[in-house]
Amino acid sequence: MSLTNPYGDFEIIDPKAMRALAHPTRLAALSHLQRHGPATATQVAEVVGASPSVTSWHLRHLASFGLVKEWEGGTDARQRWWQAAARGFRVDLPAGDEGRAAYQVLASELINAGLNQARAWLVEVAPRLDDRWMAQSEGTNTRLMVTPEELGELRGRIEELLAPFLASTRDPQPGAQGVRMLRFCLPEAEDSP
């Protein structure tokens, strides 16, 4: 595991870990632990819509890849507490056909999760925002013309720009509140119209 990127994210390069995380319950469990901190399987189960025993199994599976770990700060020795191993995660394309297939399975689940977050925001959050915050919401669909190297540079510069504002590392400022920024870089095929 490497945490050397600007966000301090867990870097996933193992195809088996990608397939493990591509399960909606495991992805939701990890996301919950990253956002809300340590919790028991029973507490996570309430959020992910699975039974505590099934959730416990999923958490142990994530732990086998280092994505979550036991939290030593639990006050009740009868319950197992879990925490995310890092604030976030990122996925790098592994070499070979197996790696590409695992990457695509996880990418599909991540895109679905992102779209579901955006839909939930539109229905549950947007109607409650005041005009000041609503005016700052954004949805863009911009087509760029770049080389792979330029796209890599652009992604790195965006990460550097965002890093000081990460909710997991920043002390709350007066008037600040959480903002979810979803970002997809979707290179087109050469023969795309």
C-alpha positions in Angstrom: 0.0 0.0 0.0 1.3 3.4 -0.9 0.0 6.6 0.6 2.4 8.9 -1.2 -0.2 10.6 -3.5 -1.4 14.1 -2.7 -4.6 12.9 -1.0 -3.0 10.2 1.1 -5.2 7.6 -0.6 -4.9 3.9 -0.6 -3.6 2.9 -4.0 -5.2 -0.2 -5.4 -3.2 -2.1 -8.0 -4.1 -5.7 -7.2 -6.8 -7.1 -9.5 -8.2 -9.3 -6.7 -8.6 -6.2 -4.4 -10.3 -4.4 -7.3 -12.8 -7.2 -7.6 -13.3 -7.3 -3.9 -14.1 -3.6 -3.7 -16.4 -3.8 -6.8 -19.2 -5.3 -4.6 -21.8 -2.6 -3.8 -22.0 -3.5 -0.1 -18.2 -3.5 0.3 -17.9 -0.2 -1.5 -20.7 1.3 0.6 -19.1 0.0 3.8 -15.7 1.4 3.0 -17.2 4.7 2.0 -19.0 4.9 5.3 -15.9 4.2 7.3 -13.9 6.7 5.4 -16.5 9.4 5.9 -17.7 8.7 9.4 -14.8 6.9 11.1 -14.7 3.7 13.1 -17.8 1.6 13.5 -19.0 -1.9 14.2 -20.4 -4.2 11.6 -23.8 -3.7 13.2 -23.5 0.1 12.8 -22.3 -0.2 9.2 -25.1 -2.7 8.4 -27.7 -0.1 9.1 -26.2 2.1 6.4 -25.4 -0.5 3.7 -28.7 -2.4 3.9 -27.2 -5.8 4.8 -27.4 -7.9 8.0 -24.7 -7.5 10.6 -23.3 -10.9 9.9 -23.1 -10.3 6.1 -21.6 -6.9 6.7 -19.0 -8.4 9.1 -18.1 -10.9 6.4 -17.7 -8.1 3.8 -15.5 -6.1 6.3 -13.3 -9.1 6.9 -12.9 -9.5 3.1 -11.9 -5.9 2.7 -9.4 -6.3 5.6 -7.8 -9.2 3.7 -6.7 -6.7 1.1 -5.7 -4.0 3.6 -8.6 -1.6 2.8 -10.0 -1.7 6.3 -8.5 -2.8 9.6 -9.6 -3.4 13.2 -9.8 -0.2 15.3 -8.2 -0.5 18.7 -10.2 2.4 20.2 -13.4 0.5 20.7 -14.8 0.7 24.2 -16.7 -2.6 24.2 -14.4 -5.7 23.9 -17.4 -7.8 22.8 -17.8 -5.9 19.6 -15.2 -5.7 16.7 -14.7 -2.1 15.5 -13.5 -1.4 12.0 -11.8 1.7 10.4 -10.7 2.5 6.9 -7.0 2.1 6.3 -6.8 5.4 4.5 -9.0 8.5 3.9 -9.7 7.5 0.3 -8.6 5.2 -2.4 -7.4 5.4 -6.0 -7.2 2.7 -8.6 -4.3 2.2 -11.1 -4.7 0.0 -14.1 -2.8 -3.2 -13.6 -1.0 -4.9 -16.5 -2.5 -7.7 -18.4 -6.0 -8.9 -19.4 -7.0 -9.9 -15.8 -6.0 -6.5 -14.5 -7.9 -4.7 -17.2 -11.0 -6.8 -16.6 -10.9 -6.2 -12.8 -10.3 -2.5 -13.4 -13.4 -2.3 -15.6 -15.6 -4.1 -13.1 -14.5 -1.7 -10.3 -14.8 1.4 -12.6 -18.3 0.3 -13.5 -19.3 0.1 -9.8 -17.6 3.5 -9.0 -19.4 5.2 -11.8 -22.7 3.7 -10.7 -22.0 4.8 -7.1 -21.1 8.4 -8.3 -24.2 8.6 -10.4 -26.3 7.4 -7.5 -24.7 10.1 -5.2 -25.5 12.8 -7.8 -29.1 11.6 -8.1 -29.6 11.5 -4.3 -28.1 15.0 -4.0 -30.6 16.3 -6.6 -33.6 14.9 -4.8 -32.5 15.1 -1.1 -30.0 17.9 -0.8 -30.5 20.5 -3.6 -34.0 21.5 -2.5 -32.7 22.3 1.0 -29.7 24.4 -0.1 -29.8 28.2 0.2 -29.3 30.2 -3.0 -25.6 31.0 -2.1 -24.7 27.3 -2.0 -27.0 26.3 -4.9 -25.3 28.9 -7.1 -22.0 27.1 -6.5 -23.2 23.7 -7.5 -21.9 22.6 -10.8 -22.3 19.9 -13.4 -19.9 20.1 -16.3 -19.3 18.0 -19.4 -16.2 19.3 -21.1 -14.4 17.7 -24.0 -10.7 18.2 -24.0 -8.1 17.4 -26.6 -5.0 16.1 -24.9 -2.2 13.5 -25.0 -2.1 10.8 -22.3 0.8 12.7 -20.7 -1.1 16.0 -20.7 -4.1 14.3 -19.1 -1.8 12.8 -16.5 -0.3 16.3 -15.8 -3.8 17.8 -15.7 -5.0 15.2 -13.2 -2.0 15.8 -11.0 -2.5 19.6 -11.1 -6.2 19.2 -10.1 -5.2 16.9 -7.2 -2.6 19.5 -6.0 -5.3 22.2 -6.2 -7.8 20.2 -4.3 -5.5 18.7 -1.6 -5.6 21.6 0.8 -9.4 21.5 0.9 -9.9 17.8 1.7 -12.5 17.4 4.4 -10.6 14.7 6.1 -7.5 16.8 6.7 -8.8 20.4 7.0 -10.0 22.1 10.2 -13.5 23.4 9.6 -13.6 27.1 8.6 -16.4 29.4 9.6 -19.2 29.0 7.1 -17.7 25.9 5.5 -19.7 22.7 4.8 -19.0 19.5 3.0 -19.0 19.4 -0.8 -18.8 16.2 -2.8 -16.8 16.6 -6.0 -17.2 13.8 -8.5 -14.7 13.7 -11.3 -14.5 11.3 -14.2 -11.8 11.3 -16.8 -13.2 9.3 -19.7 -10.8 9.1 -22.7 -12.6 8.6 -26.0 -11.6 5.9 -28.4 -9.7 7.1 -31.5 -12.6 6.2 -33.7 -15.2 8.0 -31.6 -17.4 10.3 -33.8 
